[in-house]
Amino acid sequence: MTTTRGTRVMATAVVLLVVLAACSEDKAAPSASLSTPTPTTAATPRPPTDSDVAATTATELLVTYFATVDQLNQDPSTPIRNLKKVATSVQLTALQRSISNRRRDGEHQTGSTKIADSEVQTVSLDNSDPKAGKVPTVFIDVCWDVSNVDVVDKDGKSVVAATRPDTGWTRYTVANYEWSKDPDGAWRVAGGEDLEKSPCTPAA
């Protein structure tokens, strides 16, 4: 086969165009840049203060408090002395009296109280004069839900007034009279005051 010079020139030109096109594409293509992500520094959580710990412990105690009172009202065989694990001062005296009277009358509770909401109001860690009542204290507003609670007599008849609300707010005083010896485990409910507040949503 005879190849003319013109054909060789044309072939060379075609090859050159292909090479130039490839080079042009290589130059046009942006080079991938590897960017190192900037590390994010997580905020160091603030350690809880003594007041934070007291508020949390007092709130947890109220859960145990309601469970203990419920059990005492439900089961007459439960020792009333169990109240001393969750209550003190005037609250202890009032509960001992009311539960004793209920048992004497042959009444008992059905269902359990629920905490629908709770709000810590103030925390004081003043332990300057325990004998005078100046002890660490946490005030907590609790919305209780008794929609599933009833009190029946020995014949099974309800003795609860039809006008009793299903929910309500009470401000509880949770105090620690043994702060110097047991700052974590000696919190007790020392008192309670019903509040005039809008009813809360019943617990789920």
Backbone as ProteinMPNN parsed JSONL, in Angstrom:
{"seq_chain_A": "MTTTRGTRVMATAVVLLVVLAACSEDKAAPSASLSTPTPTTAATPRPPTDSDVAATTATELLVTYFATVDQLNQDPSTPIRNLKKVATSVQLTALQRSISNRRRDGEHQTGSTKIADSEVQTVSLDNSDPKAGKVPTVFIDVCWDVSNVDVVDKDGKSVVAATRPDTGWTRYTVANYEWSKDPDGAWRVAGGEDLEKSPCTPAA", "coords_chain_A": {"N_chain_A": [[0.863, -1.204, 0.0], [0.574, 2.199, -0.828], [1.559, 5.1, 0.701], [0.824, 8.407, 0.675], [2.508, 11.547, 0.994], [0.838, 13.572, 1.69], [-1.227, 12.23, 2.918], [0.096, 11.238, 5.162], [0.696, 13.592, 6.476], [-1.866, 14.528, 7.063], [-2.764, 12.499, 8.761], [-0.968, 12.772, 10.833], [-1.656, 15.284, 11.709], [-4.226, 14.802, 12.65], [-3.717, 13.082, 14.797], [-2.246, 14.811, 16.382], [-4.15, 16.736, 16.988], [-5.862, 15.206, 18.563], [-4.225, 14.647, 20.755], [-3.707, 17.233, 21.688], [-6.286, 17.975, 22.379], [-6.784, 16.233, 24.456], [-4.877, 17.096, 26.277], [-5.832, 19.637, 26.707], [-8.255, 19.082, 27.972], [-7.295, 17.925, 30.289], [-6.075, 20.096, 31.488], [-8.246, 21.74, 31.933], [-9.803, 20.404, 33.74], [-10.671, 20.67, 37.07], [-8.514, 20.406, 39.82], [-8.779, 18.071, 42.413], [-9.198, 19.129, 45.677], [-8.015, 18.373, 48.84], [-9.504, 18.988, 51.695], [-8.933, 19.555, 55.056], [-11.095, 18.855, 57.63], [-12.155, 21.241, 60.037], [-11.506, 20.684, 63.346], [-14.027, 20.347, 65.822], [-14.496, 21.658, 68.98], [-15.881, 20.219, 71.729], [-18.124, 21.598, 74.076], [-17.169, 21.857, 77.405], [-18.923, 20.212, 79.877], [-20.543, 21.8, 82.611], [-19.648, 21.115, 85.892], [-21.909, 19.717, 88.309], [-23.267, 21.787, 90.839], [-23.345, 22.027, 94.466], [-25.893, 22.835, 95.09], [-27.295, 22.046, 92.816], [-27.089, 19.258, 93.027], [-28.471, 18.862, 95.418], [-31.058, 19.7, 94.673], [-31.713, 17.792, 92.722], [-31.583, 15.409, 94.225], [-33.581, 15.865, 96.144], [-35.836, 16.034, 94.522], [-35.937, 13.435, 93.501], [-36.409, 12.085, 95.874], [-39.06, 12.762, 96.394], [-40.473, 11.172, 94.62], [-40.105, 8.646, 95.754], [-41.322, 9.178, 98.155], [-44.101, 9.559, 97.521], [-44.663, 6.994, 96.561], [-44.234, 5.471, 98.856], [-46.159, 6.464, 100.673], [-48.474, 5.82, 99.252], [-48.33, 2.992, 99.318], [-48.588, 2.492, 102.056], [-51.174, 3.381, 102.489], [-52.551, 1.638, 100.898], [-52.015, -0.967, 101.756], [-52.709, -2.284, 104.75], [-51.016, -3.778, 106.328], [-48.476, -2.868, 106.029], [-45.757, -1.482, 107.732], [-46.149, 1.474, 109.634], [-43.952, 2.846, 110.454], [-42.299, 3.038, 108.298], [-42.641, 5.477, 107.185], [-40.791, 7.201, 108.26], [-38.617, 7.066, 106.683], [-39.035, 8.738, 104.618], [-40.288, 11.056, 105.425], [-40.502, 13.817, 107.759], [-40.683, 15.883, 110.723], [-43.493, 18.108, 110.816], [-44.845, 17.012, 108.663], [-44.447, 14.283, 108.857], [-45.773, 13.714, 111.273], [-48.435, 14.423, 110.608], [-49.025, 12.59, 108.559], [-48.746, 10.126, 109.871], [-50.89, 10.272, 111.625], [-53.15, 10.504, 109.879], [-53.025, 8.135, 108.345], [-53.186, 6.185, 110.324], [-55.764, 6.701, 111.316], [-57.284, 6.091, 109.055], [-56.826, 3.371, 108.771], [-57.913, 2.474, 111.138], [-60.584, 2.986, 110.667], [-61.143, 1.111, 108.788], [-60.636, 1.637, 106.125], [-59.137, 1.784, 102.861], [-56.747, 2.503, 100.288], [-57.03, 2.475, 96.711], [-55.307, 2.123, 93.618], [-52.685, 4.342, 92.399], [-50.799, 7.306, 93.193], [-49.647, 9.743, 90.899], [-46.895, 11.693, 89.715], [-47.372, 14.453, 87.935], [-46.078, 16.739, 87.17], [-43.239, 18.708, 88.133], [-41.523, 21.33, 89.817], [-38.635, 22.834, 90.785], [-38.298, 25.3, 93.166], [-36.776, 26.918, 95.083], [-33.493, 26.64, 96.527], [-31.767, 26.134, 99.467], [-28.822, 25.908, 101.267], [-28.23, 26.406, 103.842], [-27.035, 25.564, 106.9], [-26.855, 26.478, 109.454], [-28.132, 26.433, 111.962], [-29.434, 23.803, 113.002], [-31.093, 22.973, 115.146], [-32.877, 25.0, 115.397], [-34.227, 24.786, 113.117], [-32.927, 25.735, 110.889], [-31.84, 24.416, 108.318], [-30.469, 22.706, 105.427], [-32.62, 23.138, 102.692], [-35.07, 22.397, 100.227], [-37.456, 23.737, 98.125], [-40.162, 22.518, 96.398], [-42.485, 22.586, 93.826], [-45.148, 20.512, 93.187], [-47.189, 18.858, 90.886], [-49.674, 16.757, 91.46], [-51.307, 13.732, 90.48], [-54.241, 12.175, 90.902], [-56.113, 10.761, 89.557], [-56.528, 8.08, 89.168], [-56.886, 7.116, 91.653], [-58.603, 5.895, 94.475], [-60.476, 5.764, 97.524], [-61.723, 3.376, 99.604], [-64.265, 1.971, 101.759], [-64.674, -0.62, 104.286], [-66.603, -2.131, 103.082], [-66.156, -1.818, 100.456], [-67.076, 0.489, 99.316], [-66.777, 3.684, 97.845], [-65.298, 6.457, 99.506], [-64.542, 8.873, 98.746], [-64.975, 12.277, 98.019], [-67.16, 13.522, 95.505], [-66.421, 15.887, 94.4], [-63.731, 16.065, 94.469], [-60.678, 17.117, 93.074], [-58.875, 15.88, 90.193], [-56.253, 16.519, 89.716], [-53.699, 18.578, 91.201], [-51.783, 21.23, 92.753], [-49.045, 21.22, 95.0], [-46.808, 22.713, 97.244], [-43.917, 21.408, 98.311], [-41.836, 21.051, 101.153], [-38.671, 20.031, 101.353], [-36.333, 18.771, 103.432], [-33.087, 18.518, 105.042], [-32.088, 17.322, 107.905], [-29.862, 16.125, 108.83], [-27.573, 16.988, 107.626], [-24.785, 17.471, 108.074], [-23.833, 14.939, 108.639], [-24.938, 13.216, 106.73], [-25.212, 14.262, 103.811], [-26.412, 13.498, 101.431], [-28.262, 11.342, 101.724], [-30.181, 11.882, 103.689], [-32.424, 13.396, 103.208], [-35.747, 14.53, 103.681], [-39.324, 14.798, 103.448], [-40.648, 17.587, 104.842], [-42.812, 19.242, 105.064], [-45.845, 20.58, 103.576], [-47.716, 22.593, 101.327], [-50.753, 23.413, 99.914], [-51.359, 24.806, 96.701], [-52.784, 27.569, 94.904], [-53.142, 27.119, 91.859], [-53.37, 26.795, 88.295], [-54.837, 23.766, 87.153], [-52.765, 21.012, 86.23], [-51.768, 19.094, 83.316], [-52.928, 15.779, 83.335], [-50.87, 12.969, 84.309], [-49.252, 10.83, 81.935]], "CA_chain_A": [[0.0, 0.0, 0.0], [1.386, 3.407, -0.959], [1.05, 6.197, 1.526], [1.309, 9.673, 0.161], [2.952, 12.499, 2.018], [-0.334, 14.324, 2.152], [-1.973, 11.392, 3.862], [0.836, 11.188, 6.424], [0.536, 14.889, 7.139], [-3.231, 14.583, 7.615], [-2.828, 11.582, 9.902], [-0.209, 13.391, 11.93], [-2.451, 16.403, 12.219], [-5.341, 14.252, 13.436], [-3.163, 12.603, 16.07], [-1.863, 15.985, 17.16], [-5.372, 17.349, 17.52], [-6.359, 14.36, 19.649], [-3.344, 14.848, 21.911], [-3.947, 18.574, 22.213], [-7.607, 17.994, 23.028], [-6.645, 15.543, 25.737], [-4.138, 17.983, 27.179], [-6.721, 20.74, 27.063], [-9.223, 18.593, 28.963], [-6.593, 17.726, 31.559], [-5.848, 21.397, 32.117], [-9.52, 22.348, 32.323], [-10.401, 19.693, 34.875], [-10.174, 21.203, 38.349], [-7.875, 19.398, 40.669], [-9.5, 17.848, 43.67], [-8.447, 19.602, 46.838], [-8.351, 17.656, 50.07], [-9.578, 19.942, 52.802], [-8.998, 18.926, 56.377], [-12.162, 19.489, 58.415], [-11.738, 21.892, 61.272], [-12.054, 19.946, 64.498], [-14.895, 21.115, 66.714], [-14.23, 21.389, 70.388], [-17.124, 20.105, 72.488], [-18.141, 22.407, 75.29], [-16.997, 21.07, 78.623], [-20.096, 20.382, 80.734], [-20.287, 22.38, 83.929], [-19.91, 20.139, 86.956], [-23.042, 20.133, 89.133], [-22.972, 22.431, 92.116], [-24.011, 21.399, 95.611], [-27.323, 23.153, 94.983], [-27.838, 21.177, 91.766], [-27.201, 17.905, 93.584], [-29.548, 18.888, 96.406], [-32.336, 19.781, 93.955], [-31.962, 16.494, 92.088], [-31.838, 14.414, 95.27], [-34.88, 16.155, 96.746], [-36.863, 15.674, 93.54], [-36.006, 11.971, 93.48], [-37.024, 11.648, 97.128], [-40.513, 12.914, 96.31], [-41.007, 9.992, 93.934], [-40.143, 7.594, 96.774], [-42.304, 9.617, 99.155], [-45.455, 9.23, 97.064], [-44.79, 5.536, 96.483], [-44.32, 4.959, 100.228], [-47.471, 6.835, 101.222], [-49.46, 4.989, 98.546], [-48.273, 1.621, 99.821], [-49.126, 2.483, 103.417], [-52.628, 3.536, 102.403], [-53.117, 0.491, 100.184], [-51.797, -2.223, 102.486], [-52.699, -2.025, 106.193], [-49.96, -4.536, 107.007], [-47.194, -2.169, 105.871], [-45.45, -0.735, 108.965], [-46.204, 2.932, 109.529], [-42.611, 3.387, 110.691], [-41.642, 3.276, 107.003], [-42.756, 6.899, 106.868], [-39.602, 7.922, 108.724], [-37.613, 7.03, 105.618], [-39.344, 9.744, 103.593], [-40.924, 12.253, 105.989], [-40.041, 14.266, 109.064], [-41.325, 17.087, 111.251], [-44.956, 18.156, 110.817], [-45.377, 16.136, 107.619], [-44.44, 12.927, 109.413], [-46.847, 13.629, 112.267], [-49.733, 14.464, 109.93], [-49.23, 11.331, 107.836], [-48.946, 9.056, 110.852], [-52.252, 10.407, 112.146], [-54.164, 10.23, 108.857], [-52.982, 6.719, 107.966], [-53.702, 5.419, 111.469], [-57.216, 6.874, 111.341], [-57.852, 5.368, 107.913], [-56.78, 1.941, 109.094], [-58.881, 2.247, 112.22], [-61.93, 3.014, 110.093], [-61.286, 0.03, 107.816], [-60.547, 2.169, 104.765], [-57.847, 1.621, 102.196], [-56.622, 3.157, 98.979], [-56.783, 1.701, 95.49], [-54.638, 2.967, 92.637], [-51.473, 5.028, 92.856], [-50.607, 8.713, 92.859], [-48.593, 10.004, 89.918], [-46.385, 13.058, 89.635], [-47.57, 14.931, 86.564], [-45.098, 17.788, 86.891], [-42.561, 19.211, 89.33], [-40.7, 22.504, 89.549], [-37.834, 23.272, 91.925], [-38.448, 26.741, 93.345], [-35.584, 27.48, 95.715], [-32.596, 25.726, 97.232], [-30.936, 26.775, 100.484], [-27.95, 24.945, 101.936], [-27.907, 26.98, 105.148], [-27.098, 24.575, 107.984], [-26.281, 27.221, 110.571], [-28.76, 26.149, 113.257], [-30.404, 22.718, 112.817], [-32.056, 22.9, 116.247], [-33.889, 26.037, 115.161], [-34.842, 24.536, 111.82], [-32.131, 26.278, 109.794], [-31.157, 23.284, 107.693], [-30.615, 22.723, 103.97], [-34.026, 22.96, 102.317], [-35.447, 22.579, 98.823], [-38.896, 23.898, 97.928], [-40.519, 21.965, 95.093], [-43.91, 22.553, 93.477], [-45.486, 19.235, 92.555], [-48.563, 18.639, 90.448], [-50.003, 15.347, 91.65], [-52.42, 13.215, 89.682], [-54.914, 11.091, 91.633], [-57.268, 10.367, 88.744], [-56.724, 6.631, 89.29], [-56.864, 6.791, 93.083], [-59.874, 5.899, 95.196], [-60.414, 5.267, 98.9], [-62.963, 2.634, 99.843], [-64.446, 1.479, 103.123], [-64.568, -2.074, 104.43], [-67.582, -2.753, 102.184], [-65.755, -1.537, 99.081], [-67.741, 1.694, 98.832], [-65.89, 4.843, 97.807], [-65.55, 7.514, 100.486], [-63.959, 10.085, 98.169], [-65.983, 13.243, 97.586], [-67.282, 13.638, 94.048], [-65.832, 17.163, 93.982], [-62.269, 16.031, 94.58], [-60.014, 17.301, 91.771], [-57.962, 14.803, 89.798], [-54.884, 17.024, 89.805], [-53.544, 19.768, 92.021], [-50.402, 21.612, 93.05], [-48.623, 21.355, 96.393], [-45.393, 23.08, 97.413], [-43.333, 20.567, 99.351], [-40.579, 21.434, 101.784], [-37.821, 18.85, 101.513], [-35.245, 19.249, 104.283], [-32.077, 17.559, 105.49], [-31.705, 17.65, 109.275], [-28.617, 15.412, 109.12], [-26.684, 17.412, 106.548], [-23.368, 17.332, 108.416], [-23.489, 13.517, 108.647], [-25.421, 12.529, 105.526], [-25.741, 15.302, 102.918], [-27.119, 12.944, 100.275], [-29.312, 10.365, 101.998], [-31.055, 12.204, 104.821], [-33.493, 14.319, 102.819], [-37.088, 14.083, 104.04], [-40.391, 15.784, 103.247], [-40.928, 18.161, 106.157], [-44.071, 19.97, 105.058], [-46.481, 20.765, 102.273], [-48.752, 23.635, 101.281], [-51.493, 23.395, 98.654], [-51.248, 26.055, 95.962], [-53.866, 27.955, 94.003], [-52.58, 27.196, 90.511], [-54.182, 26.114, 87.285], [-54.56, 22.323, 87.116], [-51.832, 20.592, 85.19], [-52.218, 17.972, 82.494], [-52.706, 14.506, 84.037], [-49.716, 12.183, 83.873], [-49.557, 9.837, 80.902]], "C_chain_A": [[0.879, 1.226, 0.0], [0.748, 4.515, -0.152], [1.648, 7.485, 1.031], [1.694, 10.566, 1.308], [1.771, 13.281, 2.587], [-1.13, 13.553, 3.17], [-1.284, 11.345, 5.205], [0.678, 12.483, 7.199], [-0.825, 14.987, 7.805], [-3.346, 13.705, 8.843], [-2.122, 12.17, 11.096], [-0.998, 14.522, 12.555], [-3.597, 15.92, 13.084], [-4.858, 13.795, 14.799], [-2.816, 13.769, 16.973], [-3.071, 16.66, 17.775], [-5.93, 16.558, 18.695], [-5.55, 14.584, 20.908], [-3.584, 16.198, 22.543], [-5.279, 18.671, 22.942], [-7.53, 17.352, 24.4], [-5.931, 16.414, 26.741], [-5.013, 19.123, 27.654], [-7.718, 20.322, 28.125], [-8.566, 18.407, 30.317], [-6.392, 19.043, 32.28], [-7.143, 22.007, 32.623], [-10.105, 21.697, 33.558], [-9.83, 20.233, 36.176], [-9.572, 20.088, 39.183], [-8.625, 19.296, 41.98], [-8.629, 18.3, 44.827], [-8.926, 18.872, 48.084], [-8.315, 18.646, 51.219], [-9.723, 19.193, 54.117], [-10.073, 19.611, 57.202], [-11.627, 20.079, 59.712], [-12.338, 21.164, 62.464], [-12.885, 20.86, 65.383], [-14.627, 20.697, 68.149], [-15.544, 21.373, 71.154], [-17.02, 20.927, 73.764], [-18.038, 21.505, 76.514], [-18.201, 21.284, 79.527], [-19.709, 20.924, 82.104], [-20.569, 21.342, 85.005], [-21.06, 20.621, 87.832], [-22.584, 20.763, 90.44], [-23.661, 21.669, 93.241], [-25.516, 21.655, 95.563], [-27.996, 22.293, 93.921], [-28.074, 19.768, 92.304], [-28.346, 17.837, 94.581], [-30.914, 18.898, 95.726], [-32.695, 18.444, 93.325], [-32.326, 15.44, 93.12], [-33.21, 14.614, 95.894], [-36.019, 15.779, 95.804], [-37.038, 14.164, 93.47], [-36.666, 11.435, 94.748], [-38.543, 11.726, 97.052], [-41.165, 11.742, 95.585], [-41.143, 8.844, 94.93], [-41.19, 7.912, 97.833], [-43.721, 9.225, 98.745], [-45.671, 7.725, 97.002], [-44.958, 4.929, 97.874], [-45.683, 5.247, 100.839], [-48.573, 6.018, 100.554], [-49.494, 3.582, 99.129], [-48.864, 1.514, 101.222], [-50.645, 2.608, 103.413], [-53.302, 2.35, 101.719], [-53.087, -0.789, 101.012], [-51.681, -1.96, 103.984], [-51.598, -2.767, 106.943], [-48.584, -3.88, 106.871], [-46.917, -1.328, 107.111], [-45.459, 0.779, 108.748], [-44.828, 3.548, 109.754], [-41.84, 3.633, 109.386], [-41.697, 4.746, 106.597], [-41.498, 7.669, 107.242], [-38.485, 7.922, 107.684], [-37.83, 8.138, 104.592], [-39.91, 11.04, 104.15], [-40.348, 12.574, 107.363], [-40.885, 15.454, 109.505], [-42.855, 17.003, 111.149], [-45.561, 17.238, 109.757], [-45.449, 14.701, 108.119], [-45.588, 12.75, 110.388], [-48.217, 13.57, 111.603], [-50.026, 13.153, 109.208], [-49.477, 10.171, 108.792], [-50.383, 9.078, 111.373], [-53.289, 10.001, 111.099], [-54.189, 8.755, 108.461], [-53.517, 5.842, 109.089], [-55.22, 5.507, 111.534], [-57.885, 6.09, 110.213], [-57.885, 3.864, 108.198], [-57.784, 1.599, 110.192], [-60.3, 2.168, 111.678], [-62.146, 1.928, 109.039], [-61.252, 0.49, 106.374], [-59.166, 1.886, 104.172], [-57.904, 2.235, 100.799], [-56.471, 2.133, 97.863], [-56.17, 2.645, 94.462], [-53.47, 3.713, 93.256], [-51.425, 6.476, 92.379], [-49.463, 8.857, 91.862], [-48.147, 11.462, 90.018], [-46.487, 13.501, 88.178], [-46.54, 15.978, 86.176], [-44.449, 18.198, 88.205], [-41.634, 20.346, 88.935], [-39.952, 22.887, 90.82], [-37.916, 24.792, 92.004], [-37.187, 27.375, 93.924], [-34.787, 26.378, 96.397], [-31.773, 26.547, 98.211], [-30.125, 25.697, 101.18], [-27.474, 25.477, 103.283], [-28.101, 25.932, 106.242], [-26.583, 25.185, 109.282], [-26.873, 26.877, 111.925], [-29.842, 25.082, 113.103], [-31.467, 22.654, 113.908], [-33.181, 23.914, 116.077], [-34.553, 25.871, 113.796], [-34.096, 25.12, 110.643], [-31.249, 25.171, 109.232], [-31.297, 23.405, 106.177], [-32.033, 22.332, 103.554], [-34.226, 23.22, 100.825], [-36.964, 22.686, 98.755], [-39.236, 23.46, 96.5], [-42.033, 21.983, 94.91], [-44.186, 21.266, 92.703], [-46.944, 19.247, 92.129], [-48.823, 17.143, 90.528], [-51.255, 14.985, 90.852], [-53.013, 12.014, 90.42], [-56.147, 10.606, 90.863], [-57.555, 8.872, 88.834], [-56.759, 6.168, 90.742], [-58.262, 6.885, 93.675], [-59.6, 5.42, 96.618], [-61.761, 4.628, 99.197], [-63.031, 2.163, 101.289], [-64.385, -0.045, 103.135], [-65.559, -2.829, 103.546], [-67.254, -2.503, 100.714], [-66.408, -0.307, 98.488], [-66.792, 2.887, 98.91], [-66.293, 5.881, 98.847], [-64.967, 8.847, 99.995], [-65.074, 11.001, 97.682], [-65.979, 13.384, 96.07], [-66.617, 14.908, 93.521], [-64.303, 17.167, 94.056], [-61.623, 16.211, 93.205], [-59.074, 16.136, 91.47], [-56.503, 15.224, 89.881], [-54.859, 18.272, 90.671], [-52.075, 20.01, 92.329], [-50.179, 21.722, 94.55], [-47.149, 21.738, 96.412], [-44.837, 22.299, 98.599], [-42.012, 21.157, 99.846], [-39.786, 20.162, 102.031], [-36.557, 19.307, 102.237], [-34.294, 18.122, 104.672], [-31.572, 17.991, 106.865], [-30.413, 16.958, 109.695], [-27.547, 15.766, 108.088], [-25.21, 17.164, 106.857], [-22.907, 15.878, 108.385], [-23.826, 12.825, 107.326], [-26.037, 13.54, 104.558], [-26.552, 14.773, 101.739], [-28.336, 12.101, 100.632], [-30.296, 10.706, 103.093], [-32.139, 13.221, 104.478], [-34.853, 13.705, 103.142], [-38.094, 15.195, 103.718], [-40.815, 16.282, 104.619], [-42.249, 18.908, 106.211], [-44.617, 20.101, 103.653], [-47.587, 21.799, 102.363], [-49.432, 23.6, 99.92], [-51.473, 24.779, 98.014], [-52.474, 26.299, 95.098], [-53.265, 28.181, 92.615], [-53.489, 26.452, 89.548], [-53.83, 24.633, 87.261], [-53.61, 21.981, 85.976], [-52.44, 19.449, 84.381], [-51.951, 16.672, 83.237], [-51.516, 13.755, 83.464], [-50.146, 11.141, 82.853], [-49.646, 8.451, 81.518]], "O_chain_A": [[1.844, 1.288, 0.761], [-0.434, 4.825, -0.3], [2.87, 7.626, 0.978], [1.266, 10.371, 2.446], [1.712, 13.601, 3.774], [-1.64, 14.105, 4.145], [-1.927, 11.398, 6.253], [0.544, 12.477, 8.423], [-0.95, 15.453, 8.937], [-3.943, 14.097, 9.846], [-2.602, 12.085, 12.226], [-1.006, 14.696, 13.774], [-3.917, 16.522, 14.109], [-5.485, 14.069, 15.822], [-3.058, 13.727, 18.179], [-3.037, 17.102, 18.923], [-6.403, 17.123, 19.681], [-6.106, 14.699, 22.001], [-3.658, 16.319, 23.766], [-5.403, 19.341, 23.968], [-8.113, 17.835, 25.37], [-6.313, 16.477, 27.909], [-4.965, 19.533, 28.814], [-8.007, 21.074, 29.056], [-9.164, 18.681, 31.357], [-6.514, 19.125, 33.502], [-7.144, 22.715, 33.63], [-10.813, 22.339, 34.335], [-8.613, 20.246, 36.355], [-10.084, 18.969, 39.226], [-9.043, 20.293, 42.568], [-7.469, 17.904, 44.941], [-10.128, 18.778, 48.332], [-7.251, 19.083, 51.657], [-10.556, 18.296, 54.245], [-9.987, 20.813, 57.454], [-10.773, 19.499, 60.383], [-13.559, 21.046, 62.569], [-12.502, 21.996, 65.661], [-14.547, 19.51, 68.464], [-16.242, 22.384, 71.224], [-15.988, 20.952, 74.434], [-18.75, 20.507, 76.624], [-18.482, 22.419, 79.913], [-18.683, 20.551, 82.674], [-21.646, 20.747, 85.012], [-21.178, 21.822, 88.076], [-21.621, 20.31, 91.06], [-24.466, 20.771, 92.991], [-26.313, 20.8, 95.948], [-29.133, 21.859, 94.1], [-29.121, 19.165, 92.066], [-29.107, 16.869, 94.593], [-31.826, 18.189, 96.151], [-33.846, 18.013, 93.386], [-33.263, 14.666, 92.922], [-33.926, 13.645, 96.148], [-37.048, 15.265, 96.242], [-38.162, 13.67, 93.388], [-37.395, 10.444, 94.702], [-39.238, 10.86, 97.583], [-42.292, 11.365, 95.906], [-42.161, 8.152, 94.955], [-41.862, 7.015, 98.344], [-44.455, 8.628, 99.532], [-46.745, 7.235, 97.353], [-45.73, 3.987, 98.055], [-46.291, 4.37, 101.452], [-49.505, 5.573, 101.223], [-50.567, 3.045, 99.401], [-49.564, 0.549, 101.532], [-51.322, 2.004, 104.245], [-54.485, 2.091, 101.937], [-54.02, -1.592, 100.97], [-50.652, -1.462, 104.441], [-51.282, -2.415, 108.079], [-47.632, -4.297, 107.532], [-47.768, -0.531, 107.506], [-44.856, 1.29, 107.805], [-44.565, 4.659, 109.292], [-40.843, 4.355, 109.379], [-40.905, 5.204, 105.774], [-41.173, 8.676, 106.612], [-37.525, 8.685, 107.793], [-36.941, 8.447, 103.799], [-40.005, 12.03, 103.424], [-39.782, 11.712, 108.035], [-41.704, 15.964, 108.739], [-43.436, 15.942, 111.373], [-46.672, 16.738, 109.935], [-46.409, 13.986, 107.831], [-46.3, 11.747, 110.337], [-49.064, 12.764, 111.988], [-51.155, 12.662, 109.245], [-50.333, 9.325, 108.535], [-51.009, 8.031, 111.54], [-54.206, 9.237, 111.401], [-55.263, 8.188, 108.263], [-54.222, 4.866, 108.834], [-55.892, 4.505, 111.78], [-58.942, 5.492, 110.413], [-58.866, 3.184, 107.894], [-58.421, 0.546, 110.158], [-61.119, 1.387, 112.163], [-63.228, 1.841, 108.459], [-61.778, -0.188, 105.491], [-58.172, 1.766, 104.888], [-58.974, 2.447, 100.228], [-55.869, 1.074, 98.041], [-56.484, 3.836, 94.444], [-53.289, 3.717, 94.473], [-51.938, 6.82, 91.314], [-48.441, 8.178, 91.968], [-48.933, 12.344, 90.364], [-45.782, 12.991, 87.307], [-46.171, 16.099, 85.008], [-45.048, 18.049, 89.271], [-41.034, 20.33, 87.861], [-40.575, 23.228, 91.826], [-37.638, 25.487, 91.027], [-36.602, 28.27, 93.315], [-35.321, 25.34, 96.788], [-31.152, 27.54, 97.829], [-30.673, 24.692, 101.63], [-26.442, 25.049, 103.8], [-29.219, 25.473, 106.474], [-25.961, 24.507, 110.1], [-26.194, 27.011, 112.943], [-31.03, 25.403, 113.076], [-32.618, 22.317, 113.631], [-34.297, 23.707, 116.555], [-35.344, 26.714, 113.375], [-34.564, 25.023, 109.508], [-30.089, 25.013, 109.611], [-32.161, 24.138, 105.696], [-32.571, 21.323, 104.009], [-33.636, 24.132, 100.247], [-37.675, 21.822, 99.27], [-38.672, 23.965, 95.529], [-42.773, 21.457, 95.742], [-43.538, 20.977, 91.697], [-47.827, 19.6, 92.911], [-48.263, 16.361, 89.76], [-52.124, 15.817, 90.594], [-52.371, 10.972, 90.547], [-57.102, 10.103, 91.455], [-58.684, 8.44, 88.606], [-56.671, 4.973, 91.024], [-59.005, 7.83, 93.411], [-58.602, 4.746, 96.872], [-62.808, 5.262, 99.059], [-62.011, 1.979, 101.954], [-64.083, -0.675, 102.121], [-65.383, -4.019, 103.287], [-67.996, -2.931, 99.829], [-66.309, -0.076, 97.283], [-66.095, 3.078, 99.907], [-67.478, 6.151, 99.044], [-64.911, 9.822, 100.744], [-66.006, 10.554, 97.013], [-64.925, 13.366, 95.435], [-66.288, 14.996, 92.338], [-63.665, 18.17, 93.737], [-61.995, 15.513, 92.261], [-58.548, 15.494, 92.379], [-55.62, 14.391, 90.09], [-55.879, 18.937, 90.85], [-51.237, 19.12, 92.187], [-51.018, 22.253, 95.278], [-46.339, 21.161, 95.686], [-45.241, 22.508, 99.742], [-41.202, 21.677, 99.079], [-40.189, 19.316, 102.83], [-35.801, 20.13, 101.72], [-34.646, 16.943, 104.636], [-30.747, 18.897, 106.984], [-29.922, 17.183, 110.802], [-26.719, 14.929, 107.728], [-24.467, 16.697, 105.994], [-21.733, 15.604, 108.136], [-23.087, 11.956, 106.864], [-27.26, 13.66, 104.492], [-27.299, 15.526, 101.115], [-29.341, 12.137, 99.922], [-31.17, 9.897, 103.402], [-32.711, 13.841, 105.374], [-35.084, 12.519, 102.908], [-37.751, 16.377, 103.717], [-41.281, 15.509, 105.456], [-42.758, 19.181, 107.299], [-43.948, 19.778, 102.672], [-48.307, 21.869, 103.359], [-48.773, 23.74, 98.89], [-51.56, 25.795, 98.703], [-53.116, 25.362, 94.624], [-52.924, 29.307, 92.253], [-54.274, 25.591, 89.946], [-52.655, 24.277, 87.341], [-53.652, 22.584, 84.904], [-53.493, 18.914, 84.728], [-50.84, 16.476, 83.73], [-51.193, 13.886, 82.284], [-51.266, 10.633, 82.903], [-49.895, 7.476, 80.81]]}, "name": "protein", "num_of_chains": 1, "seq": "MTTTRGTRVMATAVVLLVVLAACSEDKAAPSASLSTPTPTTAATPRPPTDSDVAATTATELLVTYFATVDQLNQDPSTPIRNLKKVATSVQLTALQRSISNRRRDGEHQTGSTKIADSEVQTVSLDNSDPKAGKVPTVFIDVCWDVSNVDVVDKDGKSVVAATRPDTGWTRYTVANYEWSKDPDGAWRVAGGEDLEKSPCTPAA"}
